[in-house]
Amino acid sequence: MTAVNNQNLLQLRFIQQAHINAVKPSFNQLPSNPYADGAFRKRRYSVVKFVQDEVSLQPAKAFVQDDAINTFQGNVERVYENLEDSLLQSTGFKHLLSEFRAMTGIAEERDIEVHQFRMLAIESDTPPAPEGIHQDGFDHVCVCGVSHENIAGGELLVYENKDVEPCFKMEIKDGLFALINDREVWHNATPMNKLNADEVGYLDCFVFTA
């Protein structure tokens, strides 16, 4: 991949499994999602600050993306339940925030937006990202794989622009931390299918943005 303006386009690292195991159980309490992607994505959303190893929840706000960015449900004000306080204050979650800030270099006073997803494989070729090849409208977007069960697919795809074939493809493994330069490249994910049609199939992940 060729660098643009001497900036990193994609950074990868793996988080220690102990931290991932610590946050896994919280995904079992994700509420239903009343919006267009609700049939196959459960989620929570919070805005936090992370200062001197302390997490502070910022006032709740609707999550909205311009339809130029999100063609699936752009210009829709979406309100989700906050991440559970027990998760926000856990050592495992604080470690993820610390890694995100270390990789991005953002200042302590910057807000960090956190999406907690369970992406369900409900039919043939369920799309993890229904908007397709896209940018999210931030400087930094980080996908953190937490857990997966009974699925094939759901790999992260990165593109130099939205009109070409992907230049990078990787399974979102448990503990994968993939930081994407959202101003310079585009991303998507491959469709998901159940390995066993009679059992639940899902991919759990966090998405951090700043």
mmCIF file of the C-alpha atoms, coordinates in Angstrom:
data_MODEL
# 
_entry.id   MODEL 
# 
loop_
_atom_site.group_PDB 
_atom_site.id 
_atom_site.type_symbol 
_atom_site.label_atom_id 
_atom_site.label_alt_id 
_atom_site.label_comp_id 
_atom_site.label_asym_id 
_atom_site.label_entity_id 
_atom_site.label_seq_id 
_atom_site.pdbx_PDB_ins_code 
_atom_site.Cartn_x 
_atom_site.Cartn_y 
_atom_site.Cartn_z 
_atom_site.occupancy 
_atom_site.B_iso_or_equiv 
_atom_site.pdbx_formal_charge 
_atom_site.auth_seq_id 
_atom_site.auth_comp_id 
_atom_site.auth_asym_id 
_atom_site.auth_atom_id 
_atom_site.pdbx_PDB_model_num 
ATOM 1   C CA . MET A 1 1   ? 0.000   0.000   0.000  1.00 0.00 ? 1   MET A CA 1 
ATOM 2   C CA . THR A 1 2   ? 1.423   3.424   -0.953 1.00 0.00 ? 2   THR A CA 1 
ATOM 3   C CA . ALA A 1 3   ? 1.524   6.084   1.747  1.00 0.00 ? 3   ALA A CA 1 
ATOM 4   C CA . VAL A 1 4   ? -0.474  9.261   1.194  1.00 0.00 ? 4   VAL A CA 1 
ATOM 5   C CA . ASN A 1 5   ? 1.053   12.493  2.575  1.00 0.00 ? 5   ASN A CA 1 
ATOM 6   C CA . ASN A 1 6   ? 3.455   10.368  4.654  1.00 0.00 ? 6   ASN A CA 1 
ATOM 7   C CA . GLN A 1 7   ? 0.574   9.201   6.833  1.00 0.00 ? 7   GLN A CA 1 
ATOM 8   C CA . ASN A 1 8   ? -0.162  5.693   8.034  1.00 0.00 ? 8   ASN A CA 1 
ATOM 9   C CA . LEU A 1 9   ? -3.199  4.369   6.194  1.00 0.00 ? 9   LEU A CA 1 
ATOM 10  C CA . LEU A 1 10  ? -3.669  1.226   8.271  1.00 0.00 ? 10  LEU A CA 1 
ATOM 11  C CA . GLN A 1 11  ? -2.162  0.101   11.576 1.00 0.00 ? 11  GLN A CA 1 
ATOM 12  C CA . LEU A 1 12  ? -2.607  -3.395  13.022 1.00 0.00 ? 12  LEU A CA 1 
ATOM 13  C CA . ARG A 1 13  ? -1.902  -4.914  16.402 1.00 0.00 ? 13  ARG A CA 1 
ATOM 14  C CA . PHE A 1 14  ? -3.338  -7.631  18.620 1.00 0.00 ? 14  PHE A CA 1 
ATOM 15  C CA . ILE A 1 15  ? -4.669  -6.997  22.114 1.00 0.00 ? 15  ILE A CA 1 
ATOM 16  C CA . GLN A 1 16  ? -3.783  -9.410  24.918 1.00 0.00 ? 16  GLN A CA 1 
ATOM 17  C CA . GLN A 1 17  ? -6.470  -12.063 25.136 1.00 0.00 ? 17  GLN A CA 1 
ATOM 18  C CA . ALA A 1 18  ? -7.020  -11.440 28.855 1.00 0.00 ? 18  ALA A CA 1 
ATOM 19  C CA . HIS A 1 19  ? -8.342  -7.932  28.063 1.00 0.00 ? 19  HIS A CA 1 
ATOM 20  C CA . ILE A 1 20  ? -10.567 -9.284  25.297 1.00 0.00 ? 20  ILE A CA 1 
ATOM 21  C CA . ASN A 1 21  ? -11.953 -12.025 27.548 1.00 0.00 ? 21  ASN A CA 1 
ATOM 22  C CA . ALA A 1 22  ? -12.782 -9.397  30.158 1.00 0.00 ? 22  ALA A CA 1 
ATOM 23  C CA . VAL A 1 23  ? -15.080 -7.445  27.828 1.00 0.00 ? 23  VAL A CA 1 
ATOM 24  C CA . LYS A 1 24  ? -16.673 -10.398 25.992 1.00 0.00 ? 24  LYS A CA 1 
ATOM 25  C CA . PRO A 1 25  ? -19.579 -11.065 28.420 1.00 0.00 ? 25  PRO A CA 1 
ATOM 26  C CA . SER A 1 26  ? -21.005 -7.561  28.009 1.00 0.00 ? 26  SER A CA 1 
ATOM 27  C CA . PHE A 1 27  ? -21.995 -8.344  24.413 1.00 0.00 ? 27  PHE A CA 1 
ATOM 28  C CA . ASN A 1 28  ? -24.584 -10.830 25.676 1.00 0.00 ? 28  ASN A CA 1 
ATOM 29  C CA . GLN A 1 29  ? -26.554 -7.898  27.133 1.00 0.00 ? 29  GLN A CA 1 
ATOM 30  C CA . LEU A 1 30  ? -26.767 -5.828  23.953 1.00 0.00 ? 30  LEU A CA 1 
ATOM 31  C CA . PRO A 1 31  ? -30.308 -4.524  23.395 1.00 0.00 ? 31  PRO A CA 1 
ATOM 32  C CA . SER A 1 32  ? -32.311 -4.759  20.196 1.00 0.00 ? 32  SER A CA 1 
ATOM 33  C CA . ASN A 1 33  ? -31.781 -2.093  17.564 1.00 0.00 ? 33  ASN A CA 1 
ATOM 34  C CA . PRO A 1 34  ? -34.894 -0.256  16.264 1.00 0.00 ? 34  PRO A CA 1 
ATOM 35  C CA . TYR A 1 35  ? -33.349 1.042   13.039 1.00 0.00 ? 35  TYR A CA 1 
ATOM 36  C CA . ALA A 1 36  ? -32.977 -0.271  9.483  1.00 0.00 ? 36  ALA A CA 1 
ATOM 37  C CA . ASP A 1 37  ? -30.096 -2.574  10.389 1.00 0.00 ? 37  ASP A CA 1 
ATOM 38  C CA . GLY A 1 38  ? -31.838 -3.876  13.503 1.00 0.00 ? 38  GLY A CA 1 
ATOM 39  C CA . ALA A 1 39  ? -32.568 -7.331  12.122 1.00 0.00 ? 39  ALA A CA 1 
ATOM 40  C CA . PHE A 1 40  ? -28.876 -8.187  12.028 1.00 0.00 ? 40  PHE A CA 1 
ATOM 41  C CA . ARG A 1 41  ? -27.026 -5.724  14.289 1.00 0.00 ? 41  ARG A CA 1 
ATOM 42  C CA . LYS A 1 42  ? -27.459 -5.288  18.042 1.00 0.00 ? 42  LYS A CA 1 
ATOM 43  C CA . ARG A 1 43  ? -25.619 -2.299  19.429 1.00 0.00 ? 43  ARG A CA 1 
ATOM 44  C CA . ARG A 1 44  ? -24.842 0.291   22.071 1.00 0.00 ? 44  ARG A CA 1 
ATOM 45  C CA . TYR A 1 45  ? -23.188 3.686   21.562 1.00 0.00 ? 45  TYR A CA 1 
ATOM 46  C CA . SER A 1 46  ? -21.434 6.103   23.916 1.00 0.00 ? 46  SER A CA 1 
ATOM 47  C CA . VAL A 1 47  ? -19.245 9.188   23.800 1.00 0.00 ? 47  VAL A CA 1 
ATOM 48  C CA . VAL A 1 48  ? -16.489 9.123   26.419 1.00 0.00 ? 48  VAL A CA 1 
ATOM 49  C CA . LYS A 1 49  ? -13.389 10.944  27.558 1.00 0.00 ? 49  LYS A CA 1 
ATOM 50  C CA . PHE A 1 50  ? -10.399 8.991   28.841 1.00 0.00 ? 50  PHE A CA 1 
ATOM 51  C CA . VAL A 1 51  ? -8.245  11.161  31.100 1.00 0.00 ? 51  VAL A CA 1 
ATOM 52  C CA . GLN A 1 52  ? -5.595  9.878   33.526 1.00 0.00 ? 52  GLN A CA 1 
ATOM 53  C CA . ASP A 1 53  ? -6.907  6.329   33.242 1.00 0.00 ? 53  ASP A CA 1 
ATOM 54  C CA . GLU A 1 54  ? -10.459 7.392   34.119 1.00 0.00 ? 54  GLU A CA 1 
ATOM 55  C CA . VAL A 1 55  ? -13.433 6.990   31.798 1.00 0.00 ? 55  VAL A CA 1 
ATOM 56  C CA . SER A 1 56  ? -16.125 9.667   31.928 1.00 0.00 ? 56  SER A CA 1 
ATOM 57  C CA . LEU A 1 57  ? -19.359 9.288   30.028 1.00 0.00 ? 57  LEU A CA 1 
ATOM 58  C CA . GLN A 1 58  ? -20.274 12.376  28.023 1.00 0.00 ? 58  GLN A CA 1 
ATOM 59  C CA . PRO A 1 59  ? -23.864 13.612  27.516 1.00 0.00 ? 59  PRO A CA 1 
ATOM 60  C CA . ALA A 1 60  ? -25.926 11.302  25.326 1.00 0.00 ? 60  ALA A CA 1 
ATOM 61  C CA . LYS A 1 61  ? -26.489 12.403  21.761 1.00 0.00 ? 61  LYS A CA 1 
ATOM 62  C CA . ALA A 1 62  ? -28.050 11.004  18.641 1.00 0.00 ? 62  ALA A CA 1 
ATOM 63  C CA . PHE A 1 63  ? -25.706 9.332   16.182 1.00 0.00 ? 63  PHE A CA 1 
ATOM 64  C CA . VAL A 1 64  ? -26.238 10.663  12.665 1.00 0.00 ? 64  VAL A CA 1 
ATOM 65  C CA . GLN A 1 65  ? -24.256 10.430  9.445  1.00 0.00 ? 65  GLN A CA 1 
ATOM 66  C CA . ASP A 1 66  ? -24.778 12.449  6.303  1.00 0.00 ? 66  ASP A CA 1 
ATOM 67  C CA . ASP A 1 67  ? -26.347 10.478  3.462  1.00 0.00 ? 67  ASP A CA 1 
ATOM 68  C CA . ALA A 1 68  ? -23.276 11.286  1.378  1.00 0.00 ? 68  ALA A CA 1 
ATOM 69  C CA . ILE A 1 69  ? -21.358 9.034   3.804  1.00 0.00 ? 69  ILE A CA 1 
ATOM 70  C CA . ASN A 1 70  ? -24.026 6.484   4.740  1.00 0.00 ? 70  ASN A CA 1 
ATOM 71  C CA . THR A 1 71  ? -26.304 5.678   1.819  1.00 0.00 ? 71  THR A CA 1 
ATOM 72  C CA . PHE A 1 72  ? -28.115 2.994   3.835  1.00 0.00 ? 72  PHE A CA 1 
ATOM 73  C CA . GLN A 1 73  ? -29.483 5.129   6.669  1.00 0.00 ? 73  GLN A CA 1 
ATOM 74  C CA . GLY A 1 74  ? -27.944 8.561   6.245  1.00 0.00 ? 74  GLY A CA 1 
ATOM 75  C CA . ASN A 1 75  ? -29.526 11.681  7.800  1.00 0.00 ? 75  ASN A CA 1 
ATOM 76  C CA . VAL A 1 76  ? -31.341 9.439   10.311 1.00 0.00 ? 76  VAL A CA 1 
ATOM 77  C CA . GLU A 1 77  ? -30.929 10.441  13.957 1.00 0.00 ? 77  GLU A CA 1 
ATOM 78  C CA . ARG A 1 78  ? -30.271 7.194   15.795 1.00 0.00 ? 78  ARG A CA 1 
ATOM 79  C CA . VAL A 1 79  ? -30.386 6.989   19.579 1.00 0.00 ? 79  VAL A CA 1 
ATOM 80  C CA . TYR A 1 80  ? -28.862 3.960   21.292 1.00 0.00 ? 80  TYR A CA 1 
ATOM 81  C CA . GLU A 1 81  ? -28.445 2.894   24.891 1.00 0.00 ? 81  GLU A CA 1 
ATOM 82  C CA . ASN A 1 82  ? -25.074 3.722   26.446 1.00 0.00 ? 82  ASN A CA 1 
ATOM 83  C CA . LEU A 1 83  ? -22.452 1.072   27.056 1.00 0.00 ? 83  LEU A CA 1 
ATOM 84  C CA . GLU A 1 84  ? -22.957 -0.450  30.472 1.00 0.00 ? 84  GLU A CA 1 
ATOM 85  C CA . ASP A 1 85  ? -21.128 1.340   33.286 1.00 0.00 ? 85  ASP A CA 1 
ATOM 86  C CA . SER A 1 86  ? -19.579 -1.926  34.478 1.00 0.00 ? 86  SER A CA 1 
ATOM 87  C CA . LEU A 1 87  ? -17.948 -2.253  31.038 1.00 0.00 ? 87  LEU A CA 1 
ATOM 88  C CA . LEU A 1 88  ? -16.868 1.396   30.834 1.00 0.00 ? 88  LEU A CA 1 
ATOM 89  C CA . GLN A 1 89  ? -15.094 1.162   34.196 1.00 0.00 ? 89  GLN A CA 1 
ATOM 90  C CA . SER A 1 90  ? -13.486 -2.228  33.589 1.00 0.00 ? 90  SER A CA 1 
ATOM 91  C CA . THR A 1 91  ? -9.731  -2.671  33.269 1.00 0.00 ? 91  THR A CA 1 
ATOM 92  C CA . GLY A 1 92  ? -10.168 -4.480  29.949 1.00 0.00 ? 92  GLY A CA 1 
ATOM 93  C CA . PHE A 1 93  ? -12.121 -1.634  28.352 1.00 0.00 ? 93  PHE A CA 1 
ATOM 94  C CA . LYS A 1 94  ? -9.712  0.992   29.685 1.00 0.00 ? 94  LYS A CA 1 
ATOM 95  C CA . HIS A 1 95  ? -6.879  -0.947  28.061 1.00 0.00 ? 95  HIS A CA 1 
ATOM 96  C CA . LEU A 1 96  ? -8.675  -0.746  24.698 1.00 0.00 ? 96  LEU A CA 1 
ATOM 97  C CA . LEU A 1 97  ? -9.100  3.020   25.069 1.00 0.00 ? 97  LEU A CA 1 
ATOM 98  C CA . SER A 1 98  ? -5.433  3.353   26.003 1.00 0.00 ? 98  SER A CA 1 
ATOM 99  C CA . GLU A 1 99  ? -4.381  1.418   22.901 1.00 0.00 ? 99  GLU A CA 1 
ATOM 100 C CA . PHE A 1 100 ? -6.654  3.529   20.704 1.00 0.00 ? 100 PHE A CA 1 
ATOM 101 C CA . ARG A 1 101 ? -5.217  6.778   22.030 1.00 0.00 ? 101 ARG A CA 1 
ATOM 102 C CA . ALA A 1 102 ? -1.647  5.497   21.763 1.00 0.00 ? 102 ALA A CA 1 
ATOM 103 C CA . MET A 1 103 ? -2.139  4.493   18.121 1.00 0.00 ? 103 MET A CA 1 
ATOM 104 C CA . THR A 1 104 ? -3.912  7.695   17.100 1.00 0.00 ? 104 THR A CA 1 
ATOM 105 C CA . GLY A 1 105 ? -1.938  10.187  19.168 1.00 0.00 ? 105 GLY A CA 1 
ATOM 106 C CA . ILE A 1 106 ? -5.115  12.093  20.048 1.00 0.00 ? 106 ILE A CA 1 
ATOM 107 C CA . ALA A 1 107 ? -5.084  14.435  23.026 1.00 0.00 ? 107 ALA A CA 1 
ATOM 108 C CA . GLU A 1 108 ? -6.675  13.423  26.338 1.00 0.00 ? 108 GLU A CA 1 
ATOM 109 C CA . GLU A 1 109 ? -9.435  16.026  26.030 1.00 0.00 ? 109 GLU A CA 1 
ATOM 110 C CA . ARG A 1 110 ? -10.704 14.606  22.740 1.00 0.00 ? 110 ARG A CA 1 
ATOM 111 C CA . ASP A 1 111 ? -14.023 12.791  22.733 1.00 0.00 ? 111 ASP A CA 1 
ATOM 112 C CA . ILE A 1 112 ? -13.909 9.131   21.739 1.00 0.00 ? 112 ILE A CA 1 
ATOM 113 C CA . GLU A 1 113 ? -17.074 7.638   20.241 1.00 0.00 ? 113 GLU A CA 1 
ATOM 114 C CA . VAL A 1 114 ? -17.585 3.942   20.931 1.00 0.00 ? 114 VAL A CA 1 
ATOM 115 C CA . HIS A 1 115 ? -19.938 1.585   19.101 1.00 0.00 ? 115 HIS A CA 1 
ATOM 116 C CA . GLN A 1 116 ? -20.481 -1.878  20.546 1.00 0.00 ? 116 GLN A CA 1 
ATOM 117 C CA . PHE A 1 117 ? -21.852 -4.305  17.941 1.00 0.00 ? 117 PHE A CA 1 
ATOM 118 C CA . ARG A 1 118 ? -23.100 -7.845  17.697 1.00 0.00 ? 118 ARG A CA 1 
ATOM 119 C CA . MET A 1 119 ? -23.437 -8.549  13.966 1.00 0.00 ? 119 MET A CA 1 
ATOM 120 C CA . LEU A 1 120 ? -25.718 -11.514 13.360 1.00 0.00 ? 120 LEU A CA 1 
ATOM 121 C CA . ALA A 1 121 ? -25.603 -13.829 10.373 1.00 0.00 ? 121 ALA A CA 1 
ATOM 122 C CA . ILE A 1 122 ? -29.340 -14.252 9.771  1.00 0.00 ? 122 ILE A CA 1 
ATOM 123 C CA . GLU A 1 123 ? -29.502 -15.299 6.134  1.00 0.00 ? 123 GLU A CA 1 
ATOM 124 C CA . SER A 1 124 ? -27.250 -16.054 3.190  1.00 0.00 ? 124 SER A CA 1 
ATOM 125 C CA . ASP A 1 125 ? -24.574 -13.346 2.789  1.00 0.00 ? 125 ASP A CA 1 
ATOM 126 C CA . THR A 1 126 ? -25.655 -11.070 5.649  1.00 0.00 ? 126 THR A CA 1 
ATOM 127 C CA . PRO A 1 127 ? -23.781 -7.744  5.243  1.00 0.00 ? 127 PRO A CA 1 
ATOM 128 C CA . PRO A 1 128 ? -21.848 -6.607  8.348  1.00 0.00 ? 128 PRO A CA 1 
ATOM 129 C CA . ALA A 1 129 ? -21.689 -3.135  6.770  1.00 0.00 ? 129 ALA A CA 1 
ATOM 130 C CA . PRO A 1 130 ? -24.954 -2.590  4.864  1.00 0.00 ? 130 PRO A CA 1 
ATOM 131 C CA . GLU A 1 131 ? -23.744 0.766   3.500  1.00 0.00 ? 131 GLU A CA 1 
ATOM 132 C CA . GLY A 1 132 ? -21.066 -1.066  1.495  1.00 0.00 ? 132 GLY A CA 1 
ATOM 133 C CA . ILE A 1 133 ? -17.696 0.537   0.708  1.00 0.00 ? 133 ILE A CA 1 
ATOM 134 C CA . HIS A 1 134 ? -17.626 3.663   2.845  1.00 0.00 ? 134 HIS A CA 1 
ATOM 135 C CA . GLN A 1 135 ? -15.879 6.180   5.032  1.00 0.00 ? 135 GLN A CA 1 
ATOM 136 C CA . ASP A 1 136 ? -17.286 7.175   8.421  1.00 0.00 ? 136 ASP A CA 1 
ATOM 137 C CA . GLY A 1 137 ? -16.389 10.877  8.410  1.00 0.00 ? 137 GLY A CA 1 
ATOM 138 C CA . PHE A 1 138 ? -13.737 10.816  11.171 1.00 0.00 ? 138 PHE A CA 1 
ATOM 139 C CA . ASP A 1 139 ? -9.957  11.145  11.338 1.00 0.00 ? 139 ASP A CA 1 
ATOM 140 C CA . HIS A 1 140 ? -9.555  7.717   12.930 1.00 0.00 ? 140 HIS A CA 1 
ATOM 141 C CA . VAL A 1 141 ? -11.693 4.576   12.798 1.00 0.00 ? 141 VAL A CA 1 
ATOM 142 C CA . CYS A 1 142 ? -10.602 1.501   14.735 1.00 0.00 ? 142 CYS A CA 1 
ATOM 143 C CA . VAL A 1 143 ? -12.212 -1.952  14.530 1.00 0.00 ? 143 VAL A CA 1 
ATOM 144 C CA . CYS A 1 144 ? -11.562 -4.210  17.520 1.00 0.00 ? 144 CYS A CA 1 
ATOM 145 C CA . GLY A 1 145 ? -12.555 -7.855  17.134 1.00 0.00 ? 145 GLY A CA 1 
ATOM 146 C CA . VAL A 1 146 ? -13.869 -9.381  20.366 1.00 0.00 ? 146 VAL A CA 1 
ATOM 147 C CA . SER A 1 147 ? -15.617 -12.657 19.583 1.00 0.00 ? 147 SER A CA 1 
ATOM 148 C CA . HIS A 1 148 ? -17.046 -14.726 16.754 1.00 0.00 ? 148 HIS A CA 1 
ATOM 149 C CA . GLU A 1 149 ? -19.285 -17.760 16.716 1.00 0.00 ? 149 GLU A CA 1 
ATOM 150 C CA . ASN A 1 150 ? -20.410 -20.081 13.909 1.00 0.00 ? 150 ASN A CA 1 
ATOM 151 C CA . ILE A 1 151 ? -19.640 -17.729 11.004 1.00 0.00 ? 151 ILE A CA 1 
ATOM 152 C CA . ALA A 1 152 ? -17.641 -17.598 7.817  1.00 0.00 ? 152 ALA A CA 1 
ATOM 153 C CA . GLY A 1 153 ? -16.890 -14.205 6.311  1.00 0.00 ? 153 GLY A CA 1 
ATOM 154 C CA . GLY A 1 154 ? -16.965 -10.808 7.966  1.00 0.00 ? 154 GLY A CA 1 
ATOM 155 C CA . GLU A 1 155 ? -13.385 -10.024 6.900  1.00 0.00 ? 155 GLU A CA 1 
ATOM 156 C CA . LEU A 1 156 ? -12.204 -6.421  6.968  1.00 0.00 ? 156 LEU A CA 1 
ATOM 157 C CA . LEU A 1 157 ? -11.629 -4.912  3.508  1.00 0.00 ? 157 LEU A CA 1 
ATOM 158 C CA . VAL A 1 158 ? -9.643  -1.708  2.879  1.00 0.00 ? 158 VAL A CA 1 
ATOM 159 C CA . TYR A 1 159 ? -9.663  0.229   -0.411 1.00 0.00 ? 159 TYR A CA 1 
ATOM 160 C CA . GLU A 1 160 ? -7.554  3.039   -1.885 1.00 0.00 ? 160 GLU A CA 1 
ATOM 161 C CA . ASN A 1 161 ? -10.829 4.452   -3.206 1.00 0.00 ? 161 ASN A CA 1 
ATOM 162 C CA . LYS A 1 162 ? -14.377 3.191   -3.547 1.00 0.00 ? 162 LYS A CA 1 
ATOM 163 C CA . ASP A 1 163 ? -14.078 2.371   -7.251 1.00 0.00 ? 163 ASP A CA 1 
ATOM 164 C CA . VAL A 1 164 ? -11.290 -0.228  -7.086 1.00 0.00 ? 164 VAL A CA 1 
ATOM 165 C CA . GLU A 1 165 ? -10.751 -3.725  -5.751 1.00 0.00 ? 165 GLU A CA 1 
ATOM 166 C CA . PRO A 1 166 ? -9.658  -3.977  -2.094 1.00 0.00 ? 166 PRO A CA 1 
ATOM 167 C CA . CYS A 1 167 ? -5.945  -3.617  -1.408 1.00 0.00 ? 167 CYS A CA 1 
ATOM 168 C CA . PHE A 1 168 ? -6.202  -5.346  1.992  1.00 0.00 ? 168 PHE A CA 1 
ATOM 169 C CA . LYS A 1 169 ? -8.309  -8.179  3.409  1.00 0.00 ? 169 LYS A CA 1 
ATOM 170 C CA . MET A 1 170 ? -8.072  -9.741  6.861  1.00 0.00 ? 170 MET A CA 1 
ATOM 171 C CA . GLU A 1 171 ? -10.221 -11.828 9.185  1.00 0.00 ? 171 GLU A CA 1 
ATOM 172 C CA . ILE A 1 172 ? -11.454 -9.832  12.189 1.00 0.00 ? 172 ILE A CA 1 
ATOM 173 C CA . LYS A 1 173 ? -9.952  -12.195 14.729 1.00 0.00 ? 173 LYS A CA 1 
ATOM 174 C CA . ASP A 1 174 ? -10.558 -11.948 18.454 1.00 0.00 ? 174 ASP A CA 1 
ATOM 175 C CA . GLY A 1 175 ? -8.196  -9.243  19.685 1.00 0.00 ? 175 GLY A CA 1 
ATOM 176 C CA . LEU A 1 176 ? -7.445  -7.688  16.289 1.00 0.00 ? 176 LEU A CA 1 
ATOM 177 C CA . PHE A 1 177 ? -7.060  -3.915  16.557 1.00 0.00 ? 177 PHE A CA 1 
ATOM 178 C CA . ALA A 1 178 ? -7.212  -2.346  13.078 1.00 0.00 ? 178 ALA A CA 1 
ATOM 179 C CA . LEU A 1 179 ? -6.832  1.436   12.923 1.00 0.00 ? 179 LEU A CA 1 
ATOM 180 C CA . ILE A 1 180 ? -7.927  2.937   9.608  1.00 0.00 ? 180 ILE A CA 1 
ATOM 181 C CA . ASN A 1 181 ? -7.037  6.414   8.357  1.00 0.00 ? 181 ASN A CA 1 
ATOM 182 C CA . ASP A 1 182 ? -10.619 7.330   7.488  1.00 0.00 ? 182 ASP A CA 1 
ATOM 183 C CA . ARG A 1 183 ? -9.647  10.493  5.603  1.00 0.00 ? 183 ARG A CA 1 
ATOM 184 C CA . GLU A 1 184 ? -7.460  8.622   3.132  1.00 0.00 ? 184 GLU A CA 1 
ATOM 185 C CA . VAL A 1 185 ? -8.881  5.123   2.589  1.00 0.00 ? 185 VAL A CA 1 
ATOM 186 C CA . TRP A 1 186 ? -12.258 3.388   2.453  1.00 0.00 ? 186 TRP A CA 1 
ATOM 187 C CA . HIS A 1 187 ? -13.429 0.203   4.144  1.00 0.00 ? 187 HIS A CA 1 
ATOM 188 C CA . ASN A 1 188 ? -16.063 -2.521  4.070  1.00 0.00 ? 188 ASN A CA 1 
ATOM 189 C CA . ALA A 1 189 ? -16.508 -6.111  5.255  1.00 0.00 ? 189 ALA A CA 1 
ATOM 190 C CA . THR A 1 190 ? -17.278 -9.339  3.442  1.00 0.00 ? 190 THR A CA 1 
ATOM 191 C CA . PRO A 1 191 ? -20.748 -10.937 3.856  1.00 0.00 ? 191 PRO A CA 1 
ATOM 192 C CA . MET A 1 192 ? -21.271 -13.392 6.702  1.00 0.00 ? 192 MET A CA 1 
ATOM 193 C CA . ASN A 1 193 ? -22.743 -16.890 6.534  1.00 0.00 ? 193 ASN A CA 1 
ATOM 194 C CA . LYS A 1 194 ? -23.457 -19.426 9.252  1.00 0.00 ? 194 LYS A CA 1 
ATOM 195 C CA . LEU A 1 195 ? -21.320 -22.540 9.301  1.00 0.00 ? 195 LEU A CA 1 
ATOM 196 C CA . ASN A 1 196 ? -24.184 -24.461 10.950 1.00 0.00 ? 196 ASN A CA 1 
ATOM 197 C CA . ALA A 1 197 ? -27.577 -23.182 9.810  1.00 0.00 ? 197 ALA A CA 1 
ATOM 198 C CA . ASP A 1 198 ? -29.306 -24.438 12.968 1.00 0.00 ? 198 ASP A CA 1 
ATOM 199 C CA . GLU A 1 199 ? -27.165 -22.421 15.396 1.00 0.00 ? 199 GLU A CA 1 
ATOM 200 C CA . VAL A 1 200 ? -26.695 -18.720 16.097 1.00 0.00 ? 200 VAL A CA 1 
ATOM 201 C CA . GLY A 1 201 ? -23.866 -17.062 14.182 1.00 0.00 ? 201 GLY A CA 1 
ATOM 202 C CA . TYR A 1 202 ? -22.366 -13.690 15.066 1.00 0.00 ? 202 TYR A CA 1 
ATOM 203 C CA . LEU A 1 203 ? -19.347 -11.379 15.120 1.00 0.00 ? 203 LEU A CA 1 
ATOM 204 C CA . ASP A 1 204 ? -18.796 -9.139  18.169 1.00 0.00 ? 204 ASP A CA 1 
ATOM 205 C CA . CYS A 1 205 ? -16.678 -6.018  17.867 1.00 0.00 ? 205 CYS A CA 1 
ATOM 206 C CA . PHE A 1 206 ? -16.091 -2.476  19.039 1.00 0.00 ? 206 PHE A CA 1 
ATOM 207 C CA . VAL A 1 207 ? -15.639 0.440   16.665 1.00 0.00 ? 207 VAL A CA 1 
ATOM 208 C CA . PHE A 1 208 ? -13.776 3.433   18.133 1.00 0.00 ? 208 PHE A CA 1 
ATOM 209 C CA . THR A 1 209 ? -13.798 6.766   16.296 1.00 0.00 ? 209 THR A CA 1 
ATOM 210 C CA . ALA A 1 210 ? -12.242 10.188  16.898 1.00 0.00 ? 210 ALA A CA 1 
# 
